[in-house]
Amino acid sequence: MNIMTSTTSPSMVNRVFIALIAGMVFLSCNSVAQNAPEAEKAAAAKPAEGQAEPDRDVPEGAAILMKCYPDFIKGYKDGKLLMSDGTTLVYDDGREKSFVEKLDDADPEDMFAFTYNRKTRIPEYLQDAGRSRCEALFKKMYGSTEAAVRRNLISVPWFGQKVLFTKVNGAADRLRAVAAELAQHPELSKYFKSEGTFYWRPVRGAKRLSAHSYGMTIDIGGNFKTYWLWKKPGAKETDRNIVYENKMPLEIVEIFEKHGFIWGGRWYHYDTMHFEYRPEILMNNP
Ligand SMILES: [Zn+2]
């Protein structure tokens, strides 16, 4: 059909063209929408190239640990993580544990006992994902003594400061990536001051080591730090009426999380200056 007849006005031609183009766009969007679920299903069913079929007996948490720490965790067999140094580590000791025992005496499985909720502003009671750390696993990766951890530390530039961070598991590289991204937000710079990274010490009032002992943790915040025990000195871990307080902008938190760091501000026992390299917690709580 020739639409350019002598009786057709230019504006009418335009309208016909617009209608034709709109129709084409509608059809193509529609076909994308119909095809997308099929494509997604196919991608999900087929393992990525070069990726072995997952072993059905591997608990989800063990599989996540293998993905996040491939230099150290090579496999899983008969309830144990197979470590690169030839040793093994029991994944689940099978013991029922109280909240405090999950912090003080964690096996790798206990590390996944809590929810890291990125959607709620105020963390739920006793949800402290990441505070449970299997000490044997972390010592195998980052070093079992202060001297051993120190041997893995390198200096990372941090907004005019130099901080020590472990190169193990690529943590120092991830911190550099965080710094590069934060540098694009000079309006937030008053929060960036480092309050400390490596410090070999037990958690206050407990036997277990602080995450700072392993060199994959940084505290920042200048004058904007909040901490559950400062708010309520003498409070017990299981107290129900700990009042949440945070001054750390979520833009900063999201940049850290993008690079594998969890934030202590998402804990019931909040510690809003604390950022710790724990990609397994993020992978388990997408
Ligand atoms: Zn800290």
Residues whose N, C-alpha, C, O or C-beta is under 5 A from the ligand:
A	BS01	ZN	D219 H274
